[in-house]
Amino acid sequence: MSADSRIQAITARIVERSKPYRETYLERLRLQVSKGVHRSVLSCGNLAHGFAVCSPADKDILAGDRVPNLGIITAYNDMLSAHQPYETFPAIIRDAAKEAGGIAQVAGAVPAMCDGVTQGQPGMELSLFSRDAIAMAAGIGLSHNMFDAAVYLGVCDKIVPGLVIAALAFGHLPAVFVPAGPMTSGLPNDEKSRIRQLYAEGKVGRAELLEAESKSYHGPGTCTFYGTANSNQMLMEIMGFHMPGSSFINPGTPLRDALTREAANRALAITAQGNEFTPAGEMIDERSVVNGVVGLHATGGSTNHTMHLIAMARAAGIILTWQDISDLSDIVPLLARVYPNGLADVNHFHAAGGMGFLIKQLLKQGFVHDDVRTVFGQGLSAYTVDAMLDEKGAVTRQPSPEQSHDPKVLSSIETPFQSTGGLKMLTGNLGKSVIKISAVKPERHIIEAPAIVFHDQQELQDAFKDGKLNRDFIAVVRFQGPKANGMPELHRLTPPLGVLQDRGFKVALVTDGRMSGASGKVPAAIHVTPEASDCGPISLIRDGDIIRLDAISGTLEVLVSAAELAKREPARADLSGNEWGMGRELFAPFRRNAGPADQGASVLFH
């Protein structure tokens, strides 16, 4: 069926807004395609360097232009659980390619940064900018002009958005993303959260906290809560970059390996040498982007994507806005309850019906566009399936279930958990921000309270420990934007604010920084733009000012007259401590040139 008229209307305005950029992008893409197989333009010296380590047989193949060569871009490392499984994937891809009559080479590696390791630490001030650095690193790998398609191995927070930006910058090449899969379930996420709160209150020690964290993050694969990493995997499937049904298969299993082989084969099949040429930049269009946003709302996914999706779309000449994202949230119902928006983890989500069931439900009432191209072919309906192994160990697929196996985790389109996706853009005299309320109780959707201003997150932690926050208040944590300090996630604020809320106080957060990728139970107006370092209105707030955060009407206001605000001097902060150590010196150009949050917080597009 065709998409709902409301979805079509939003898509149409994105198309219209994007025309000048998208048309230029496609013209350039088609010019690249017209040049043919790019190895053929390399000189003998160029080519000799490009296949120096290959076998004599592979050199003969690569010297011509008839056999496709896959470029592998990998985020493999053996420190981070999400990316450790990729150690074996290049060998699997090379073998699969050879069996199918092609070649595969690792074209380059990109950094994989884990916010779980760096949260609350100086290194996290490189976190957001690592996305653009990853895009650039992938671009360097692909710039050798040796490849007919690219295969991307990446999972987590900034890695996938960075790889997508690169894939679309090299949009004349087909692109297949290959997931690693989530780790098996460990300590339930709600129990982990409980222990974190007890630690924040001083009721358990570091040993108990470390034991809980270790039982939660305990093996190879992606963390099992539904943060940015697993939102990435959902996005890659619903946007058509993954093979159907592949996102949430655990690593180290026969099915995972079979899906990796299949992805390699499919990447070969969609090169310009075959009959299904699918350049990534033409495959991904405005409808694909809207499908991604819809998937984000339907699953209660990460607020980080209010920036990442904008930057990803811009790489394909598509102009997505917060208003688009907010308007889609008003239309799209919430169909999944996965921690922190519920008690289940992504393994439970997959077992309940997973992506196949979710996409089938969204297609039922036209909440997503079916008429899109994917790496699997034409039409999103091909993704309403479950992947499994046949008797010979090859991937086969069967229709996803008609009924959820666990309606408490994954619901039908007829009985959603709520009628909206739970994400709002807030506007008012403080500028623009976003809030996610799918895990916030309705009685906390409006908070009006005096401001307490902090210039770093440690100040709030200290005030909490000193017992100074036992009252109603809105924490204003500023100088946390891209230009100030790289916009680190403010994960560490969740436990103390959660404790205060549980004590019965009305609390909320207003910040020009980022909160937890999936945002939780405390109301948080995040990504406030213009940021304090740009002398945005958030820099004018003083202790005691009454702030009204209204997630129902979509407003964020400081209840101070315009005349009074005009008299105030913007606050200043000494940010010199954020400019050095842990490599922060290297990212000074990023801080200087970062765009605003509502334009993707990127140094590449704004």
C-alpha positions as CSV (number, residue, x, y, z in Angstrom):
1,M,0.0,0.0,0.0
2,S,1.1,3.6,-0.5
3,A,2.3,5.7,2.4
4,D,-0.1,7.5,4.7
5,S,-1.0,11.0,3.3
6,R,0.6,12.7,6.3
7,I,3.9,10.8,5.8
8,Q,3.7,11.6,2.1
9,A,3.2,15.3,2.8
10,I,6.3,15.5,5.1
11,T,8.3,13.6,2.6
12,A,7.2,15.9,-0.2
13,R,8.3,19.0,1.7
14,I,11.7,17.4,2.4
15,V,12.0,16.7,-1.4
16,E,11.1,20.3,-2.2
17,R,13.5,21.8,0.3
18,S,16.3,19.5,-0.8
19,K,16.0,20.0,-4.5
20,P,19.0,22.3,-5.1
21,Y,21.3,20.2,-3.0
22,R,20.0,16.8,-4.1
23,E,20.1,17.6,-7.8
24,T,23.7,18.7,-7.6
25,Y,24.5,15.6,-5.6
26,L,23.0,13.2,-8.1
27,E,24.6,15.0,-11.0
28,R,28.0,14.5,-9.4
29,L,27.2,10.9,-8.6
30,R,26.2,10.1,-12.1
31,L,29.4,11.7,-13.5
32,Q,31.4,9.4,-11.3
33,V,29.4,6.4,-12.4
34,S,29.9,7.3,-16.1
35,K,33.6,7.0,-15.8
36,G,33.2,3.2,-15.4
37,V,35.2,0.8,-13.3
38,H,37.7,3.0,-11.7
39,R,40.7,0.6,-11.6
40,S,40.8,1.0,-15.4
41,V,41.9,4.7,-14.9
42,L,44.8,3.9,-12.6
43,S,48.3,3.9,-14.0
44,C,50.4,0.8,-13.9
45,G,52.3,2.2,-10.9
46,N,49.1,3.1,-9.1
47,L,47.7,-0.4,-9.7
48,A,50.9,-2.2,-8.7
49,H,50.8,-0.4,-5.4
50,G,47.1,-1.3,-5.0
51,F,47.5,-5.1,-5.4
52,A,51.1,-5.6,-4.3
53,V,50.3,-8.1,-1.6
54,C,47.7,-10.1,-3.7
55,S,48.3,-13.5,-5.1
56,P,49.4,-13.8,-8.8
57,A,45.9,-15.0,-9.7
58,D,44.2,-12.0,-7.9
59,K,46.7,-9.6,-9.6
60,D,45.6,-10.9,-13.0
61,I,42.0,-10.5,-12.1
62,L,42.5,-6.9,-10.7
63,A,44.6,-5.9,-13.7
64,G,41.4,-6.1,-15.7
65,D,38.0,-4.5,-15.1
66,R,35.6,-7.4,-15.4
67,V,35.8,-8.9,-12.0
68,P,34.4,-6.8,-9.1
69,N,36.5,-5.9,-6.1
70,L,34.9,-5.2,-2.7
71,G,36.5,-2.6,-0.5
72,I,36.0,-3.5,3.2
73,I,35.9,-0.6,5.7
74,T,36.2,-1.9,9.2
75,A,35.9,-0.5,12.7
76,Y,37.4,-3.7,14.2
77,N,39.3,-3.6,17.5
78,D,39.6,-6.1,20.2
79,M,39.0,-3.8,23.2
80,L,35.3,-2.9,22.5
81,S,32.7,-5.7,22.7
82,A,30.7,-4.4,19.8
83,H,33.5,-4.4,17.4
84,Q,35.6,-7.4,18.5
85,P,33.5,-9.9,16.5
86,Y,34.7,-8.1,13.3
87,E,38.1,-9.7,13.7
88,T,37.0,-12.7,11.6
89,F,34.6,-10.9,9.2
90,P,37.2,-9.8,6.5
91,A,38.3,-13.4,6.0
92,I,34.7,-14.6,5.7
93,I,34.0,-11.8,3.2
94,R,37.2,-12.6,1.2
95,D,36.3,-16.3,1.0
96,A,32.7,-15.6,0.0
97,A,33.8,-13.1,-2.7
98,K,36.3,-15.6,-4.1
99,E,33.6,-18.3,-4.3
100,A,31.3,-15.9,-6.1
101,G,34.0,-14.9,-8.6
102,G,35.1,-11.6,-7.0
103,I,37.8,-10.1,-4.9
104,A,37.6,-8.4,-1.5
105,Q,40.3,-6.2,0.2
106,V,40.3,-4.4,3.5
107,A,40.5,-0.8,2.2
108,G,40.9,0.9,5.5
109,A,40.1,0.9,9.2
110,V,38.2,3.6,11.2
111,P,38.3,4.4,14.9
112,A,35.6,2.9,17.1
113,M,35.0,5.0,20.2
114,C,32.8,3.6,23.0
115,D,30.9,6.1,25.0
116,G,30.5,3.5,27.7
117,V,34.2,3.6,28.3
118,T,34.6,7.4,28.0
119,Q,31.4,8.7,29.7
120,G,32.2,11.3,32.2
121,Q,35.8,11.3,31.2
122,P,37.9,13.9,29.2
123,G,38.1,11.5,26.2
124,M,34.3,11.8,25.6
125,E,34.9,15.3,24.4
126,L,36.2,13.7,21.2
127,S,33.0,11.5,21.0
128,L,30.7,13.5,18.7
129,F,33.5,14.7,16.5
130,S,34.7,11.1,16.0
131,R,31.7,10.7,13.7
132,D,33.1,13.2,11.2
133,A,36.6,11.8,11.7
134,I,35.3,8.3,10.9
135,A,33.6,9.6,7.7
136,M,36.9,11.2,6.7
137,A,38.9,8.0,7.6
138,A,36.6,5.8,5.5
139,G,36.9,8.3,2.7
140,I,40.6,8.0,2.8
141,G,40.3,4.2,2.5
142,L,38.0,4.4,-0.5
143,S,40.0,7.2,-2.2
144,H,42.3,4.6,-3.7
145,N,39.8,4.1,-6.5
146,M,40.2,0.3,-6.5
147,F,36.7,-0.8,-5.6
148,D,33.4,-1.6,-7.3
149,A,31.4,-1.7,-4.0
150,A,32.1,-1.1,-0.4
151,V,31.2,-3.3,2.6
152,Y,31.1,-1.5,6.0
153,L,31.7,-3.1,9.3
154,G,30.6,-0.9,12.2
155,V,28.1,-0.8,14.9
156,C,28.1,1.8,17.6
157,D,27.1,5.3,18.3
158,K,29.1,7.6,16.0
159,I,30.6,4.8,13.9
160,V,27.6,3.9,11.8
161,P,26.6,7.6,11.1
162,G,30.2,8.3,10.1
163,L,30.3,5.3,7.8
164,V,26.9,6.3,6.3
165,I,28.3,9.8,5.6
166,A,31.3,8.2,3.9
167,A,29.1,5.7,1.9
168,L,27.0,8.6,0.6
169,A,30.0,10.7,-0.2
170,F,31.1,7.7,-2.3
171,G,27.5,7.3,-3.4
172,H,28.5,6.1,-6.9
173,L,29.5,2.8,-5.2
174,P,27.0,0.3,-3.8
175,A,27.3,0.0,0.0
176,V,26.3,-2.9,2.2
177,F,26.5,-2.6,6.0
178,V,27.3,-5.8,7.9
179,P,26.2,-5.9,11.6
180,A,28.1,-7.8,14.3
181,G,25.0,-8.4,16.4
182,P,24.2,-7.9,20.1
183,M,25.8,-9.7,23.0
184,T,23.7,-12.3,24.7
185,S,21.5,-11.1,27.6
186,G,23.2,-10.5,31.0
187,L,22.1,-8.6,34.1
188,P,18.8,-7.0,33.3
189,N,19.2,-3.3,32.5
190,D,16.7,-2.1,35.1
191,E,18.7,-3.9,37.8
192,K,21.9,-2.3,36.5
193,S,20.1,1.1,36.7
194,R,19.0,0.4,40.3
195,I,22.5,-0.4,41.4
196,R,23.8,2.9,39.7
197,Q,21.2,4.9,41.7
198,L,22.2,3.2,44.9
199,Y,25.9,4.0,44.2
200,A,24.9,7.6,43.5
201,E,23.3,7.7,47.0
202,G,26.3,6.1,48.6
203,K,24.3,3.0,49.6
204,V,26.6,0.5,47.8
205,G,30.3,0.7,47.0
206,R,32.4,0.6,43.9
207,A,32.9,-3.2,44.1
208,E,29.1,-3.8,43.9
209,L,28.8,-1.3,41.1
210,L,31.6,-2.9,39.1
211,E,30.1,-6.3,39.6
212,A,26.7,-5.1,38.3
213,E,28.3,-3.4,35.3
214,S,30.4,-6.4,34.4
215,K,27.4,-8.7,34.6
216,S,25.6,-6.4,32.2
217,Y,28.4,-5.9,29.7
218,H,29.8,-9.4,29.6
219,G,30.7,-10.7,26.2
220,P,31.2,-10.0,22.5
221,G,28.6,-7.9,20.7
222,T,26.7,-4.7,21.1
223,C,25.3,-3.7,24.6
224,T,21.8,-5.0,24.9
225,F,20.0,-1.8,25.9
226,Y,18.3,0.3,23.2
227,G,20.7,3.2,22.9
228,T,22.4,4.8,19.9
229,A,24.3,1.6,18.9
230,N,21.2,-0.6,18.6
231,S,19.2,2.3,17.1
232,N,21.9,2.4,14.4
233,Q,21.3,-1.3,13.6
234,M,17.5,-0.7,13.4
235,L,18.2,2.3,11.1
236,M,20.5,0.3,8.7
237,E,17.8,-2.3,8.3
238,I,14.8,-0.1,7.8
239,M,16.7,2.2,5.5
240,G,17.8,-0.8,3.4
241,F,21.6,-1.0,4.1
242,H,21.4,-4.4,5.9
243,M,20.4,-7.7,4.5
244,P,16.8,-8.5,5.8
245,G,16.6,-9.9,9.3
246,S,20.3,-9.5,10.0
247,S,20.5,-6.7,12.6
248,F,20.1,-8.6,15.9
249,I,21.6,-12.0,15.3
250,N,24.2,-12.7,18.1
251,P,27.9,-12.8,17.0
252,G,29.8,-16.1,16.9
253,T,26.7,-18.1,15.6
254,P,26.4,-20.0,12.3
255,L,23.6,-17.7,11.2
256,R,25.7,-14.6,11.9
257,D,28.5,-16.0,9.7
258,A,26.1,-17.1,7.0
259,L,24.5,-13.6,6.9
260,T,28.0,-12.1,6.5
261,R,28.8,-14.4,3.5
262,E,25.4,-13.4,2.0
263,A,26.2,-9.7,2.4
264,A,29.4,-10.2,0.5
265,N,27.7,-12.0,-2.3
266,R,25.0,-9.3,-2.5
267,A,27.6,-6.5,-2.6
268,L,29.1,-8.3,-5.6
269,A,25.7,-8.7,-7.3
270,I,24.8,-5.0,-7.1
271,T,28.0,-3.6,-8.7
272,A,28.0,-1.9,-12.1
273,Q,29.2,-5.2,-13.6
274,G,26.0,-6.9,-12.8
275,N,22.3,-6.4,-13.7
276,E,21.2,-4.8,-10.4
277,F,23.5,-1.8,-10.1
278,T,22.6,-0.1,-6.9
279,P,24.7,3.0,-6.1
280,A,24.2,3.9,-2.5
281,G,23.6,7.6,-3.3
282,E,20.6,6.8,-5.5
283,M,19.3,4.0,-3.3
284,I,19.1,6.3,-0.3
285,D,16.6,9.1,-1.0
286,E,14.1,11.2,0.9
287,R,11.7,8.2,1.4
288,S,14.6,6.1,2.9
289,V,15.4,8.9,5.3
290,V,11.8,9.3,6.4
291,N,11.6,5.5,6.9
292,G,14.6,5.8,9.2
293,V,13.0,8.6,11.3
294,V,9.7,6.6,11.5
295,G,11.7,3.5,12.7
296,L,13.4,5.6,15.3
297,H,10.0,6.9,16.7
298,A,8.3,3.5,16.5
299,T,11.0,1.9,18.6
300,G,11.8,4.7,21.0
301,G,15.3,5.1,19.7
302,S,18.2,7.4,20.5
303,T,17.9,11.2,20.6
304,N,21.4,11.3,19.2
305,H,19.9,10.7,15.9
306,T,18.2,14.1,15.9
307,M,21.7,15.2,15.0
308,H,23.1,12.1,13.2
309,L,20.2,11.6,10.8
310,I,20.4,15.2,9.8
311,A,24.1,14.9,9.0
312,M,23.6,11.5,7.2
313,A,20.9,12.9,5.1
314,R,22.9,16.0,4.2
315,A,25.7,13.8,2.9
316,A,23.2,12.7,0.2
317,G,22.0,16.3,-0.5
318,I,18.8,15.8,1.6
319,I,17.8,18.6,4.1
320,L,16.1,17.1,7.1
321,T,15.1,19.3,10.0
322,W,14.0,18.9,13.7
323,Q,10.6,20.1,12.7
324,D,10.3,17.1,10.2
325,I,11.5,14.7,13.0
326,S,9.1,16.2,15.5
327,D,6.1,16.2,13.1
328,L,6.8,12.5,12.3
329,S,6.8,11.7,16.0
330,D,3.4,13.2,16.3
331,I,2.1,10.7,13.7
332,V,4.0,7.5,14.4
333,P,2.9,5.3,17.3
334,L,5.4,3.6,19.7
335,L,5.4,-0.1,19.1
336,A,8.4,-1.3,21.1
337,R,9.3,-1.2,24.8
338,V,13.0,-1.8,25.1
339,Y,15.2,-0.5,28.0
340,P,15.2,2.4,28.9
341,N,11.7,2.7,27.5
342,G,10.8,-0.7,29.0
343,L,12.4,-3.6,30.8
344,A,13.3,-5.8,27.8
345,D,16.6,-5.8,26.0
346,V,17.2,-6.1,22.2
347,N,17.4,-9.8,22.4
348,H,13.9,-9.9,23.8
349,F,12.9,-7.5,21.1
350,H,14.3,-9.8,18.4
351,A,12.7,-12.9,20.0
352,A,9.3,-11.1,20.1
353,G,9.3,-10.6,16.4
354,G,12.1,-8.1,15.8
355,M,12.6,-5.9,12.8
356,G,10.5,-8.1,10.5
357,F,7.4,-7.8,12.6
358,L,8.0,-4.1,13.2
359,I,8.3,-3.3,9.5
360,K,5.2,-5.4,8.7
361,Q,3.2,-3.4,11.3
362,L,4.4,-0.1,10.0
363,L,3.6,-1.1,6.4
364,K,0.1,-2.1,7.4
365,Q,-1.0,1.5,7.9
366,G,1.4,3.2,5.6
367,F,3.7,4.7,8.2
368,V,6.7,3.8,6.0
369,H,7.3,4.0,2.3
370,D,7.4,0.6,0.6
371,D,8.5,1.9,-2.8
372,V,12.2,2.3,-1.9
373,R,15.3,0.6,-3.1
374,T,17.4,-1.4,-0.8
375,V,20.5,-3.5,-1.1
376,F,18.2,-6.5,-1.3
377,G,16.2,-5.1,-4.2
378,Q,13.0,-3.1,-4.6
379,G,10.5,-2.6,-1.8
380,L,10.7,-2.5,2.0
381,S,8.2,-5.3,2.2
382,A,11.1,-7.7,1.5
383,Y,12.2,-6.9,5.0
384,T,9.1,-8.3,6.7
385,V,10.9,-11.6,7.3
386,D,12.9,-13.7,9.7
387,A,16.3,-14.9,8.7
388,M,17.4,-18.5,9.5
389,L,19.5,-21.3,8.2
390,D,18.4,-24.1,5.8
391,E,19.7,-27.7,6.0
392,K,22.8,-26.8,4.0
393,G,23.8,-23.9,6.3
394,A,22.7,-21.1,3.9
395,V,20.4,-18.2,4.8
396,T,16.7,-18.7,4.1
397,R,13.8,-16.5,5.1
398,Q,10.3,-16.9,6.1
399,P,7.5,-14.3,6.7
400,S,7.7,-12.6,10.1
401,P,4.9,-13.6,12.6
402,E,1.5,-12.1,12.3
403,Q,1.3,-11.8,16.1
404,S,4.0,-10.6,18.5
405,H,5.5,-13.3,20.6
406,D,5.6,-10.9,23.5
407,P,3.1,-8.0,23.3
408,K,4.7,-6.4,26.4
409,V,7.9,-5.8,24.4
410,L,6.6,-5.4,20.8
411,S,3.1,-4.5,20.0
412,S,0.9,-4.4,16.9
413,I,0.0,-1.3,15.0
414,E,-3.6,-1.6,16.3
415,T,-2.6,-1.6,20.0
416,P,0.5,0.7,20.3
417,F,2.0,1.5,23.6
418,Q,1.3,5.2,22.9
419,S,-0.1,7.1,19.9
420,T,3.1,9.1,19.3
421,G,6.8,8.4,19.1
422,G,7.4,10.6,22.2
423,L,10.0,13.0,20.7
424,K,9.3,16.7,20.6
425,M,11.1,19.8,19.3
426,L,10.8,22.5,21.9
427,T,10.9,26.2,20.9
428,G,10.7,29.4,22.9
429,N,12.9,32.3,24.1
430,L,15.7,29.8,24.9
431,G,16.0,28.8,21.2
432,K,15.4,25.3,20.0
433,S,15.9,21.9,21.7
434,V,14.6,18.4,21.6
435,I,13.1,16.1,24.3
436,K,12.2,12.5,24.4
437,I,9.3,11.6,26.7
438,S,8.5,8.0,25.8
439,A,10.0,6.9,29.2
440,V,8.9,9.9,31.2
441,K,5.7,9.6,33.2
442,P,2.8,11.9,31.9
443,E,2.7,13.9,35.2
444,R,6.3,15.0,34.5
445,H,5.7,16.2,30.9
446,I,5.4,19.8,32.2
447,I,7.9,21.0,34.7
448,E,8.0,24.6,36.0
449,A,10.7,25.4,38.6
450,P,13.6,27.7,39.4
451,A,16.8,27.3,37.6
452,I,20.1,26.1,39.2
453,V,22.9,26.9,36.7
454,F,26.0,24.7,36.3
455,H,28.9,25.1,33.9
456,D,30.0,21.5,34.0
457,Q,28.5,18.2,35.1
458,Q,30.8,17.7,38.0
459,E,29.4,20.8,39.7
460,L,25.9,19.2,39.7
461,Q,27.4,15.9,41.0
462,D,29.1,17.8,43.9
463,A,25.9,19.8,44.7
464,F,24.0,16.5,44.9
465,K,26.5,14.9,47.2
466,D,26.5,17.9,49.4
467,G,22.7,17.7,49.8
468,K,22.0,21.0,48.1
469,L,19.5,19.7,45.5
470,N,16.7,18.4,47.7
471,R,14.1,20.6,46.2
472,D,12.2,21.4,43.0
473,F,14.5,22.8,40.3
474,I,15.6,22.7,36.7
475,A,19.3,22.0,36.2
476,V,20.7,24.2,33.5
477,V,24.0,22.6,32.4
478,R,25.5,24.9,29.8
479,F,28.8,25.2,27.9
480,Q,28.3,21.6,26.9
481,G,27.7,22.2,23.2
482,P,29.9,21.3,20.2
483,K,31.9,24.5,20.2
484,A,32.4,24.6,23.9
485,N,33.8,21.1,24.6
486,G,32.7,18.8,21.8
487,M,29.3,18.0,23.3
488,P,30.0,15.0,25.5
489,E,27.1,12.8,26.6
490,L,26.0,13.8,30.1
491,H,25.3,10.2,31.2
492,R,26.5,10.7,34.7
493,L,23.7,13.1,35.5
494,T,21.0,10.4,35.1
495,P,21.5,8.7,38.5
496,P,21.5,11.8,40.7
497,L,18.5,13.4,38.9
498,G,16.7,10.0,39.0
499,V,17.3,9.8,42.7
500,L,15.9,13.3,43.3
501,Q,12.9,12.6,41.1
502,D,12.2,9.4,43.1
503,R,12.3,11.4,46.3
504,G,9.3,13.3,45.0
505,F,11.0,16.5,43.7
506,K,10.1,18.0,40.4
507,V,13.3,18.0,38.4
508,A,14.4,18.4,34.8
509,L,17.4,19.1,32.8
510,V,18.0,21.9,30.2
511,T,21.3,21.7,28.4
512,D,23.1,22.6,25.2
513,G,24.8,19.2,25.5
514,R,23.7,15.6,25.0
515,M,22.0,13.3,27.4
516,S,21.9,9.5,27.3
517,G,21.5,8.3,23.8
518,A,18.2,6.7,24.6
519,S,17.2,9.3,27.2
520,G,15.3,8.0,30.2
521,K,12.8,8.8,32.9
522,V,13.9,12.4,33.8
523,P,12.6,15.2,31.5
524,A,15.5,16.6,29.6
525,A,15.5,19.4,27.0
526,I,18.8,18.7,25.2
527,H,20.8,20.0,22.3
528,V,19.7,23.6,23.1
529,T,20.7,25.8,20.2
530,P,22.2,28.4,19.9
531,E,24.6,27.0,22.5
532,A,26.1,29.1,25.3
533,S,29.4,29.4,23.6
534,D,27.6,31.2,20.7
535,C,26.0,33.5,23.3
536,G,22.7,31.7,22.9
537,P,19.8,32.7,25.3
538,I,20.8,29.8,27.5
539,S,23.9,31.9,28.4
540,L,21.5,34.5,29.9
541,I,19.8,32.3,32.5
542,R,20.6,33.1,36.2
543,D,20.0,31.0,39.3
544,G,16.4,31.4,40.5
545,D,14.9,32.2,37.1
546,I,11.7,30.3,36.6
547,I,11.9,27.9,33.6
548,R,8.9,26.2,32.1
549,L,9.5,23.0,30.1
550,D,6.3,22.0,28.4
551,A,6.6,18.8,26.4
552,I,2.9,18.8,25.6
553,S,2.8,22.2,23.8
554,G,6.4,21.9,22.7
555,T,7.8,25.0,24.5
556,L,10.8,25.8,26.5
557,E,10.7,29.3,28.1
558,V,12.6,31.2,30.8
559,L,9.9,33.3,32.4
560,V,11.8,36.5,32.3
561,S,10.7,39.5,30.2
562,A,12.4,40.2,26.9
563,A,13.5,43.6,28.2
564,E,15.2,42.1,31.2
565,L,17.0,39.5,29.1
566,A,18.2,42.2,26.8
567,K,19.9,43.9,29.7
568,R,21.9,40.8,30.7
569,E,25.4,40.0,29.6
570,P,26.0,36.5,28.3
571,A,27.7,34.3,30.8
572,R,31.3,33.3,30.1
573,A,33.1,30.2,31.1
574,D,36.8,29.3,31.3
575,L,37.0,26.5,28.8
576,S,40.8,26.2,28.7
577,G,40.7,23.0,30.6
578,N,38.6,21.4,27.8
579,E,41.2,22.3,25.2
580,W,44.1,19.9,26.0
581,G,44.7,16.4,27.2
582,M,43.3,13.1,25.8
583,G,43.8,14.4,22.3
584,R,41.5,17.4,22.7
585,E,44.2,19.6,21.3
586,L,43.9,17.8,17.9
587,F,40.2,18.6,17.7
588,A,40.4,22.4,18.2
589,P,39.5,23.0,14.5
590,F,36.4,20.8,15.0
591,R,35.3,22.9,18.0
592,R,35.9,26.1,16.1
593,N,34.0,25.0,13.0
594,A,31.2,22.8,14.3
595,G,27.7,23.6,13.1
596,P,24.7,23.9,15.4
597,A,23.0,20.9,16.8
598,D,19.8,21.3,14.7
599,Q,22.0,21.1,11.5
600,G,23.8,18.0,12.6
601,A,26.6,19.4,14.8
602,S,29.0,18.7,12.0
603,V,32.1,20.2,10.6
604,L,31.2,18.8,7.2
605,F,27.8,20.3,6.6
606,H,26.1,23.4,8.0
